[in-house]
């Protein structure tokens, strides 16, 4: 079964030389082992020239010196025509390395295989043995295999392979210390699979037949088969998926409110602290309104994003997510997508940024580009404040109708995404989708530590990539809405004069004049804020762009709100609050009533008529109004042209749909 190539001495390594590449099929526990060994001593880095990420960690132990681990993407074969496989080949050959790492073959290849599916993993082992590098084979999830009555003769397997074989459990820690020892003193295998690469599956079957000691046709296997039959059923599987997704989003939106409130309060206190410490002026306004406000607008959504990644990690670790992708493959295929696009589109419901980044896992390039292009159609958490405002105005006192409209917004976004994907795959991205080859992993108890570390890693990546961009945009937006500084309107000056006169003439025990003075000052401040916003650069820009949005029913004030929300959609609510009421705090009692009653410059026509509110709602469901998303699209797609296409297409669809809604309602007499 193998060809002997001569004995090879074990190579002891110095603390600076042991670089170990973790190679394995998807869902074999590589990430669990990596997190157990490296913990917080890890970093995420891109491979230059690709959109793929690698995690690099350092293991320090007295007995083993220093070992650098590189967690490679999960692959079923390194010979496949896939970006992940090409990356693994390049890493093993020394032609590619994570950014900042040296270009050289790894000192050791550690191939992880699933103890419950030994035959499948042996194909990858054979490919690794052909590379003639020091190799260690880790048979992981042995605890789960024992419960199923599956065993392997690791001693006999080591003899056949000609390299060290370690039985371990990354989840419980069993055998991990021995695995580290074998990594530190691994040698080049003294045997290699015979024949060419096409014969590895015949070879793997022979090896498995010789070393397998148990039978996996036990009660656990029967239960797994029954669960798979239900979870992958065309009807029951879709129902189970809908239930799991509904439960997941309920938990996300329910639990995230508490940390989001804490973050909101923290940044509000920080802004107040800045204003107390610094004297009034440009610097205080910039730091409090631009910097703190801009960062806070990003960070407040991190709890939802982290919860989403945490729950997705748990679902993936249990083995269910692969079943869901299998079910969704049937749903997505008529639209030119595959089940691989399921997780990126799911992630985009929290934020399009991590959703687009997770599209790296889509193996087919055209499928991946289509997924990236349509991911922002999914309703992200930044749209929710806008939905709340508009549905409240439309359905005041009718919460059931508001809830239906809310669900309709999610549905409209999904329909637009699928329709756009179908169009893209039949025009710009023509070609047959690659069949979805997916091995259903075994069911297992998820690792909380892996989920937490994955959540921390993805949260930090989000903050790093999105925070700086949104911060810069927020500062620019603050400047546009603050300058130029203008004189207060005469009516506000008169109100302040009247307030001063009342205070001057009031007696020591007078309360009514003082109360009236405070009311006059508040009204003067409101008029000054509205006037300053109207005369700012942002206000002037709104007047200039108003003719473009007039077919949608938007006046210049709404035009400013639409323009400002290109920085971040949630900015629309606070912008309109300032434009129409002079207050940024949308939680102020009665603020929604005041927004609903706000009028245009004629003092009669409401800003938010029924027709305009519906047009705005449709526009915000469909429009691309997130510059950081465009930046990530350009990076992940490899070209700015795809980001430009995404911007033009989504805004065109949003504009036409909103115009049709507005004009149709007018035609039927709805104002």
Residue pairs with C-beta under 8 A, 6 or more apart in sequence:
1 160
1 193
1 194
1 203
1 206
1 207
1 210
2 160
2 161
2 162
2 191
2 192
2 193
2 194
3 191
3 192
3 193
3 194
4 162
4 190
4 191
5 162
5 189
5 190
5 191
5 192
6 190
7 190
8 187
8 188
8 189
8 190
9 187
10 185
10 186
10 187
11 107
11 134
11 185
11 186
11 187
12 184
12 185
13 65
13 107
13 184
13 185
14 65
15 65
15 66
16 66
17 107
18 64
18 65
18 66
18 67
18 68
18 107
18 108
18 183
18 184
19 67
19 68
19 70
19 104
19 106
19 107
19 108
20 67
20 68
20 69
20 70
20 106
20 107
20 108
20 109
20 110
20 183
21 70
21 72
21 91
21 92
21 106
21 108
21 109
21 110
22 30
22 33
22 34
22 69
22 70
22 71
22 72
22 110
22 112
23 30
23 72
23 75
23 78
23 88
23 92
23 109
23 110
23 111
23 112
23 124
23 128
24 30
24 74
24 111
24 112
24 113
24 121
24 124
24 140
25 74
25 75
25 76
25 112
25 113
25 114
25 120
25 121
25 124
25 439
26 74
26 75
26 76
26 439
26 441
27 74
27 114
27 316
27 319
27 322
27 439
27 441
28 74
28 112
28 113
28 114
28 121
28 140
28 141
29 112
29 114
29 140
29 141
29 170
29 171
30 71
30 72
30 74
30 112
31 55
31 71
31 450
31 454
32 170
32 171
32 317
32 447
32 449
32 450
33 112
33 138
33 140
33 168
33 170
33 176
33 179
34 42
34 55
34 57
34 69
34 71
35 42
35 447
35 449
35 450
35 453
35 454
36 170
36 173
36 176
36 449
37 57
37 59
37 69
37 176
37 180
38 55
38 57
38 58
38 59
38 69
39 57
39 453
40 453
41 57
41 58
41 59
41 60
42 55
42 56
42 57
42 58
42 457
43 55
43 56
43 57
44 53
44 54
44 55
44 457
44 460
44 461
45 53
45 54
45 55
45 56
45 98
45 99
45 100
45 101
46 52
46 53
46 54
46 98
46 99
47 53
47 54
47 87
47 90
47 91
47 96
47 97
47 98
47 99
48 96
48 99
49 96
50 83
50 87
50 96
51 83
51 360
51 635
51 636
51 638
52 73
52 83
52 84
52 87
52 360
53 360
54 70
54 71
54 72
54 73
54 91
54 98
55 70
55 71
55 457
56 68
56 69
56 70
56 71
56 98
56 101
57 68
57 69
57 71
58 66
58 67
58 68
58 69
59 66
59 67
59 68
59 69
59 180
60 66
61 67
61 180
63 180
63 181
63 184
64 180
64 181
64 183
64 184
65 184
67 180
67 183
67 184
70 91
70 98
70 101
70 106
72 87
72 88
72 91
73 84
73 87
73 88
74 84
75 82
75 84
75 85
75 88
75 124
76 120
76 123
76 124
76 437
76 439
77 85
77 123
77 124
77 127
78 85
78 88
78 89
78 92
78 124
78 127
78 128
79 85
79 89
79 127
79 197
82 363
83 360
83 363
83 365
84 363
87 96
90 96
91 97
91 106
92 105
92 106
92 109
92 128
92 131
92 133
93 105
93 131
94 103
94 104
94 105
94 106
95 103
96 103
97 103
97 104
105 133
106 133
107 133
107 134
107 186
108 133
108 134
108 135
108 136
108 183
108 186
109 128
109 131
109 133
109 134
109 135
109 136
110 135
110 136
110 137
110 138
110 179
110 183
111 121
111 124
111 125
111 128
111 135
111 136
111 137
111 138
112 121
112 138
112 140
113 120
113 121
113 122
113 124
113 125
113 137
113 138
113 139
113 140
114 120
114 121
114 140
114 141
114 441
114 442
115 139
115 140
115 141
115 142
115 144
115 145
115 150
115 152
115 167
116 141
116 144
116 145
116 148
116 150
116 216
116 442
117 439
117 442
118 139
118 150
118 152
118 208
118 211
118 212
119 204
119 205
119 208
120 439
122 203
122 204
122 207
122 208
123 200
123 201
123 204
125 137
125 161
125 204
126 193
126 200
126 203
126 204
127 197
127 200
128 135
129 135
129 161
129 162
129 163
129 189
129 191
129 192
129 193
130 192
130 193
130 197
132 188
132 189
132 192
133 188
134 163
134 186
134 187
134 188
135 161
135 163
135 164
135 186
135 188
135 189
136 163
136 164
136 165
136 166
136 179
136 182
136 183
136 186
137 157
137 158
137 161
137 163
137 164
137 165
137 166
138 166
138 168
138 175
138 179
139 152
139 154
139 157
139 165
139 166
139 167
139 168
140 168
140 169
140 170
141 169
141 170
141 171
141 442
141 444
142 167
142 168
142 169
142 174
142 175
143 169
143 171
143 172
143 174
144 169
144 442
144 444
145 151
145 152
145 214
147 220
148 214
148 216
148 218
148 220
148 221
149 214
149 215
149 216
149 218
149 220
150 212
150 214
150 215
150 216
151 212
151 213
151 214
152 167
152 211
152 212
152 213
152 214
153 211
153 213
154 165
154 166
154 167
154 211
155 165
156 210
156 211
157 165
157 207
157 211
158 164
158 165
160 191
160 207
160 210
160 211
161 189
161 191
161 207
162 189
162 190
162 191
162 192
163 186
163 187
163 189
163 190
164 182
164 186
166 175
166 178
166 179
166 182
167 174
167 175
168 174
168 175
168 176
168 178
168 179
169 175
169 176
170 176
171 444
171 445
171 447
193 199
193 200
193 203
194 203
195 203
224 442
224 443
227 443
228 323
228 440
230 236
230 237
230 240
231 237
231 240
231 320
231 323
231 324
231 327
232 323
232 326
232 327
232 440
234 327
234 330
237 323
237 326
237 327
238 327
238 331
241 324
241 327
241 328
244 315
244 320
244 324
245 346
248 308
248 311
248 315
249 349
251 307
251 311
252 304
252 307
252 308
252 311
252 350
253 304
255 307
256 303
256 304
256 307
259 303
260 300
260 301
260 303
260 304
263 296
263 299
263 300
263 302
263 303
264 296
264 300
267 292
267 293
267 295
267 296
267 299
267 300
268 296
270 292
270 296
271 288
271 289
271 292
271 293
271 296
272 288
274 284
274 287
274 288
274 292
275 284
275 288
278 284
278 287
285 478
285 482
286 475
286 478
289 478
289 482
290 474
290 475
290 477
290 478
290 479
291 471
291 474
291 475
293 474
293 478
294 470
294 471
294 473
294 474
294 475
294 478
295 467
295 470
295 471
295 474
297 470
297 474
297 568
297 570
297 571
298 463
298 466
298 467
298 470
298 471
298 568
299 463
299 467
301 350
301 351
301 381
301 382
302 459
302 462
302 463
304 350
304 351
304 381
305 350
305 351
305 354
305 381
305 458
305 459
305 462
306 455
306 456
306 458
306 459
307 350
308 347
308 349
308 350
308 354
309 347
309 354
309 454
309 455
309 458
309 459
310 451
310 452
310 454
310 455
312 321
312 343
312 346
312 347
313 446
313 450
313 451
313 454
313 455
314 446
314 448
314 451
315 321
315 324
315 446
316 322
317 444
317 446
317 447
317 450
317 451
318 443
318 444
318 445
318 446
319 440
319 441
319 442
319 443
319 444
320 443
321 343
322 438
322 439
322 440
322 441
323 440
324 342
325 339
325 340
325 342
325 343
325 436
325 438
326 339
326 436
326 438
326 440
327 339
328 339
328 342
329 338
329 339
329 342
329 436
329 438
332 338
332 339
332 341
332 342
332 418
333 433
334 422
335 418
335 419
335 421
335 422
335 425
336 367
336 370
336 421
336 422
336 424
336 425
336 426
336 429
336 433
337 367
337 370
337 371
337 418
337 421
337 425
337 433
338 362
338 364
338 367
338 433
338 434
338 435
338 436
339 436
339 438
340 361
340 362
340 363
340 364
340 367
340 371
340 436
341 359
341 362
341 367
341 370
341 371
343 358
343 361
344 355
344 356
344 358
344 359
344 361
344 362
344 371
344 372
344 375
345 355
345 371
345 374
345 375
345 378
345 417
346 355
347 354
347 355
347 358
348 354
348 355
348 356
348 375
348 376
348 378
348 380
349 355
349 378
349 379
349 380
349 381
349 410
350 380
350 381
351 380
351 381
351 382
351 462
351 466
352 375
352 376
352 378
352 380
352 626
352 629
352 632
353 462
353 465
353 466
353 628
353 629
353 632
354 458
354 461
354 462
355 375
355 378
356 372
356 375
356 376
356 629
356 632
356 633
356 636
357 461
357 632
357 636
359 368
359 371
359 372
359 375
359 636
360 368
360 636
362 368
362 371
363 434
364 433
364 434
366 425
366 429
366 430
366 431
366 433
367 433
367 434
369 424
369 429
369 637
369 642
370 421
370 424
370 425
370 429
371 421
372 633
372 636
372 637
372 642
372 646
373 420
373 421
373 424
373 633
373 642
373 645
373 646
373 649
374 416
374 417
374 418
374 420
374 421
374 424
375 417
376 624
376 626
376 629
376 646
376 650
377 413
377 414
377 416
377 417
377 420
377 622
377 650
378 413
378 414
378 417
379 387
379 409
379 410
379 413
379 621
380 569
380 626
382 568
382 569
382 570
382 626
383 409
383 569
383 570
383 620
383 621
384 570
385 569
385 570
385 572
385 573
385 586
386 565
386 569
386 570
386 572
386 573
386 616
386 617
386 620
387 406
387 409
387 617
387 620
389 572
389 573
389 576
389 586
389 592
389 595
390 608
390 613
390 616
390 617
390 620
391 402
391 405
391 406
391 617
392 402
392 592
393 592
393 595
393 596
393 608
393 613
394 401
394 402
394 405
394 610
394 613
394 614
394 617
395 401
395 402
395 405
396 596
405 617
409 617
409 621
412 618
412 621
412 622
413 621
413 622
416 621
416 622
416 653
420 649
420 653
425 431
425 433
428 645
465 628
465 632
466 628
466 632
469 627
469 628
469 631
470 567
470 568
470 628
473 567
473 568
473 627
473 628
474 567
474 568
476 567
477 538
477 564
477 567
477 571
479 537
480 536
480 537
480 538
480 541
481 533
481 536
481 537
481 538
481 539
481 564
481 575
481 578
482 532
482 536
483 536
483 537
484 535
484 536
484 537
485 532
486 531
486 532
486 535
488 524
488 527
488 528
488 531
489 527
489 528
489 531
491 527
492 524
492 525
492 527
492 528
492 531
493 524
495 520
495 521
495 523
495 524
495 527
496 520
496 521
496 524
498 520
499 516
499 517
499 518
499 520
499 521
499 524
500 517
502 513
502 514
502 516
502 517
502 520
503 513
503 514
503 517
505 513
506 513
506 514
506 517
525 582
526 581
526 582
526 583
527 582
528 582
529 578
529 582
529 583
530 579
530 580
530 582
533 539
533 560
533 578
533 579
533 582
534 579
538 560
538 563
538 564
539 556
539 560
541 560
541 563
542 556
542 557
542 559
542 560
542 563
543 556
543 559
545 556
545 559
545 563
546 554
546 555
546 556
546 559
548 559
549 558
549 559
549 562
551 659
551 662
551 663
552 612
552 615
552 616
552 619
552 655
552 658
552 659
552 662
553 609
553 611
553 612
553 615
553 662
554 562
554 612
554 615
554 616
555 600
555 601
555 607
557 576
557 579
557 580
557 600
557 607
558 576
558 607
558 612
558 616
560 575
560 579
561 572
561 575
561 576
561 579
562 572
562 619
562 625
564 571
564 572
564 575
565 571
565 572
565 575
565 620
565 625
566 625
566 626
566 627
567 627
568 625
568 626
568 628
569 620
569 625
569 626
572 620
573 586
574 584
574 586
576 595
577 583
577 584
577 585
577 586
577 591
577 595
578 584
580 594
580 595
580 598
580 607
581 591
581 594
581 595
581 598
583 591
585 591
586 592
595 607
595 608
596 606
596 608
597 606
598 606
598 607
598 608
599 605
599 606
599 607
600 606
600 607
608 616
609 671
610 665
610 670
610 671
611 661
611 662
611 665
611 666
611 670
611 671
612 662
614 661
614 662
614 665
615 658
615 659
615 661
615 662
615 665
616 658
618 654
618 657
618 658
618 661
619 654
619 655
619 657
619 658
620 654
621 654
622 650
622 653
622 654
622 657
622 658
623 650
623 651
623 654
623 655
624 630
624 646
624 647
624 649
624 650
624 651
624 654
630 643
630 646
630 647
631 643
633 642
633 643
633 646
634 640
634 642
634 643
637 643
665 671
